[in-house]
């Protein structure tokens, strides 16, 4: 699944309800054990979107300022090897289809990319695209994007599935962020306790000398 398949093969996601439910259920169980953003993004690209039989997937992560997207995980033409992305793109919010989705927070399906003047061509030619934002606490933190070499390859069912995947991914991102905040608070509290203990010891020693 690391290369575009022939245009004669069934387009986009055609796995059926059983495959979809099984994949999402597996994701719901496995997502608990994913330790960080990197593992999460690659899991979603390869083990979720890939199993749903999308031929291509690229996941973008937003920078801290919320002004630019960068490709951080992929399946298909951008990912010829295990966890390697060929020439990862950086796309400003508002630029191209992906940047437009990040800016508007609205998922889109493009039936014919040749008729869309905002389309930014990447490493493989494509004719249709589906793009869904990752939203955490009202802020876009990334985008899940899939392209296909056929016109009109994506439909409402595909959009519903990717929207569900995006919601589960966003929920995990929020949990990871909360864990990071809690850990940072713990370290800060630990350092404050160390400084306080040191100050008490110094004062005790000084009082003993006096």
C-alpha positions in Angstrom: 0.0 0.0 0.0 3.0 2.3 -0.2 2.4 3.2 -3.9 -0.6 4.5 -5.9 -2.5 1.6 -7.3 -3.8 1.3 -10.8 -6.7 3.5 -11.8 -8.6 0.3 -12.7 -8.8 -0.7 -9.0 -11.8 0.5 -6.9 -11.4 4.1 -5.9 -10.9 5.5 -2.4 -12.5 3.8 0.6 -14.5 0.8 -0.4 -13.9 -1.4 2.6 -17.5 -1.6 3.7 -19.2 -1.2 7.1 -17.7 -4.3 8.6 -14.1 -3.3 7.8 -14.8 0.3 8.9 -16.3 -0.7 12.3 -13.5 -3.2 12.9 -10.8 -0.7 12.1 -12.4 2.1 14.2 -12.9 -0.3 17.1 -9.2 -1.4 16.9 -8.2 2.2 16.8 -10.3 3.0 19.9 -8.4 0.2 21.8 -4.9 0.9 20.5 -5.1 4.6 20.8 -4.9 4.4 24.6 -1.4 2.9 24.4 0.1 5.3 21.8 2.7 7.3 23.8 3.2 10.4 21.8 2.2 12.5 18.8 4.7 10.9 16.4 3.4 7.4 17.2 -0.2 8.6 16.9 0.3 10.3 13.5 2.0 7.3 12.0 -0.5 4.9 13.4 -3.4 6.9 12.0 -1.8 7.1 8.6 -0.7 3.5 8.2 -2.9 1.4 10.6 -6.2 3.4 10.3 -6.4 5.2 7.0 -4.4 2.5 5.3 -6.6 -0.3 6.6 -9.7 1.6 5.4 -8.2 1.1 1.9 -7.5 4.7 1.1 -4.7 4.6 -1.4 -2.9 7.7 -0.1 -2.7 9.6 3.1 -0.7 12.6 4.4 -1.0 13.9 7.9 0.0 17.5 8.6 0.8 19.0 12.0 0.3 22.7 12.7 3.1 24.7 14.2 2.9 26.3 17.7 1.9 29.6 16.2 -1.0 28.1 14.2 0.2 29.6 11.0 1.8 26.7 9.1 1.3 23.0 8.4 4.1 20.5 7.9 3.8 16.9 6.7 4.6 14.5 9.6 3.2 11.1 8.6 2.1 9.5 5.4 1.0 6.4 3.5 1.5 6.1 -0.3 3.6 8.1 -2.7 5.1 10.3 0.1 6.1 7.3 2.2 8.0 4.8 0.1 9.7 3.3 3.2 8.7 2.6 6.8 8.7 6.0 8.3 10.2 8.3 5.7 8.5 11.2 4.1 9.8 12.4 0.7 10.3 16.2 0.6 7.9 17.1 3.4 5.9 20.1 2.4 5.2 23.1 4.6 1.9 24.9 3.8 0.8 28.2 5.4 -2.7 28.4 6.8 -5.0 29.7 4.1 -2.8 28.5 1.2 -4.0 25.7 -1.1 -6.7 23.2 -0.3 -5.0 21.9 2.9 -4.2 25.3 4.2 -7.7 26.4 3.4 -9.2 23.6 5.5 -6.8 24.5 8.4 -8.0 28.1 8.2 -11.7 27.4 7.9 -11.8 24.3 10.2 -14.1 22.7 7.6 -13.6 19.4 5.8 -13.8 19.4 2.0 -14.0 17.0 -0.9 -12.6 18.1 -4.3 -14.0 16.0 -7.2 -11.6 17.3 -9.8 -8.4 19.0 -8.7 -7.6 20.3 -12.2 -10.6 22.6 -11.8 -9.4 23.9 -8.5 -6.9 26.8 -8.8 -5.8 26.5 -5.2 -4.5 23.0 -5.6 -0.8 22.5 -4.7 0.6 19.5 -6.6 2.9 17.2 -4.7 5.0 14.2 -5.6 2.3 12.2 -7.5 -0.5 13.4 -9.8 -3.9 13.4 -8.4 -7.4 14.2 -9.6 -9.5 14.2 -6.4 -8.9 14.9 -2.8 -10.5 14.7 0.7 -9.2 16.8 3.5 -10.3 16.9 7.2 -9.0 19.1 10.0 -7.8 18.0 13.4 -9.4 20.4 15.9 -8.4 20.6 19.6 -10.1 23.0 22.0 -11.3 25.0 19.0 -7.9 25.3 17.4 -6.7 23.4 14.3 -3.7 21.3 15.2 -3.4 19.4 12.0 -5.0 18.0 8.9 -5.7 14.5 7.5 -5.5 14.6 3.7 -6.0 11.9 1.1 -5.7 12.1 -2.7 -6.6 9.8 -5.5 -5.7 9.6 -9.2 -9.3 9.3 -10.3 -12.0 12.0 -10.6 -14.7 11.9 -8.0 -13.1 9.1 -6.0 -14.5 10.3 -2.6 -18.0 10.5 -1.3 -20.0 11.4 1.8 -19.3 8.0 3.3 -15.6 8.6 3.0 -16.0 12.0 4.6 -18.0 10.6 7.5 -15.3 7.9 8.2 -12.4 10.4 8.0 -14.2 12.8 10.2 -14.6 10.1 12.8 -11.0 9.2 12.6 -10.1 12.9 12.9 -12.3 13.3 16.0 -10.6 10.3 17.7 -7.2 11.5 16.8 -8.0 15.0 18.1 -9.2 13.6 21.4 -5.9 11.7 21.8 -3.9 14.8 21.0 -5.8 16.7 23.7 -5.0 13.9 26.2 -1.3 13.9 25.3 -1.2 17.7 25.7 -2.9 17.4 29.1 -0.3 14.8 30.2 2.5 17.1 29.0 1.0 20.0 31.0 0.6 17.8 34.1 4.2 16.6 33.8 5.5 20.1 33.4 3.5 21.2 36.5 4.9 18.3 38.4 8.5 19.1 37.5 7.9 22.8 38.4 6.4 21.8 41.8 9.3 19.3 42.4 11.8 22.1 41.7 10.0 24.5 44.0 10.1 21.9 46.7 13.8 21.3 46.2 14.5 25.1 46.4 12.4 25.4 49.5 14.1 22.5 51.2 17.5 23.9 50.3 16.5 27.3 51.7 15.2 25.7 55.0 18.5 23.8 55.4 20.5 27.0 54.8 18.5 28.9 57.4 18.7 26.1 59.9 22.5 26.0 59.5 22.7 29.8 59.8 20.6 29.8 63.0 22.8 27.0 64.4 25.8 29.2 63.8 24.2 32.2 65.4 
